[in-house]
Amino acid sequence: MADPQVAAVRAFNRFYTRQIGLLSDRHLGSPFSLTEVRVLYELAHRERPTASEIARELGLDPGYLSRLLQKFRKRRLVTRERSAEDARLSHLSLTKVGQKVFAPLERGASEQISALLRPLPAANRARLVESMGTIQRILSPVSPPAYTLRQHRTGDIGWVIHRHGVVYFEEYGWDERFEALVAEIAAKFVQNFDPANERCWIAEMNGAAVGSVFLVRQSEQSAKLRLLLVEPAARGLGLGQRLVQECIDFARAAGYREITLWTQAELLAARHIYEKAGFHLANLEKHHQFGPEMVGEMWHMTL
């Protein structure tokens, strides 16, 4: 019998190639095939690439690519210039005619995807993009981008409030009352910040903030984990687990005896992280604080 995982991937491939019109000989109604459009894309978005660079990027046979580029040159879409550093190499670029031909293809591709996403609810769009990012990271031969953690600085608190409001609205439909709660928590943290017993971690990737978590003092014995957030583009890298572990390690070093946190039952990924880290569900309660009915959960860890 066929491997069910192989069958599932093949079924997805058949679905998606049909969904975005890849079965047509002419891509986006143009006179070009999908492969030809992809080569034009590389020429438009790379700084004077060589043919070998394009062949490696697209996994194309060099001979096939050479014939395709010759076709483009006959149509005055591509120009070739001998490298000043290495006479064996030639750099390629689109001519003005080529740029004019490619522009509607670029625009058409964006319009096609916009039409695909437009009917979807915001939360489904976010899940779709996140899932595509996960597929790309898992299958990519390149190591995932590294992230760094640091303490908060000026501007970070505003980012935390803004991104909590946007992400949780897009993915779960929580209204502005949730953003207001985040603003209240963040403001109290700044106003009463005790650096010996409290901490905010900001995760960065390629110079941009992609995650946050806070550990705040509740009493001499107890700390509270708050405002865990991982941007959709940074998920699947173990960042959420790392942020939670930083809180646990800091709490132990500060002499706390326990950590508590409040989360929602629908936040499955976060709940998995908490459970894996050693937290236990203490109690739960239904509420409508942020719009839709949800179940709030209190989690607890003894240190």
MOPE-V504436 format. One line per field, one symbol per residue. phi: phi as a letter, one per 40 degrees, with the letter a starting at -180 (. if undefined). psi: psi as a letter, one per 30 degrees, with the letter a starting at -180 (. if undefined). burial: # if it has 24 or more other C-alpha atoms within 12 Angstrom, else .. A space follows every 50 residues. Layout:
phi: ???
psi: ???
burial: ???
This chain:
phi: .ccccccccccccccccccbgccccbcfgccbcdccccccccccbbcfcc ccccccccgccdcccccccccccccfcbbbbccccaccbbcbaccccccc ccdccccccccccdcccdccddccccccccccccdcccccccccccbbba ccadgccccdcccccccccccbgccccccccccccccccccbdbccbbab bbcbafgbcbaaabbbcbaccbbbcafcabcdcbcgbgcdcccccccccc ccccgcbabbabbbccccccccccccchcbccaaacabcbhccabcbbba bcc
psi: kkkfeeeeeeeeeeeeeeeghffkfjkhglgkleeeeeeeeeefgljill eeeeeeefhkkeeeeeeeeeeeeeghfklkkkkfejffkkkllkleeeee efefeeeeeeeeeeeefefkleeeeeeeeeeeeeeeeefkfkkkkkllkl lllkfeeeeeeeeeeeefeeffgkaffeeeeeeeeeeeeeegkjffglkk kkkkkhfkkglllkjlkeaffklkklhkkkkefglgggeeeeeeeeeeee eeefglflkllkakffieeeeeeeeefglkkellkklhfgclkljkkklk kk.
burial: ...................#......##.....###########...### #####.........#..##..#....####..........#####..#.. ##..##..#...............###.##................#.#. ##...####################..##..##.##..##......#### ####....#########....################.##########.# #..#.##########....##.##..#.###........#.....##### #..
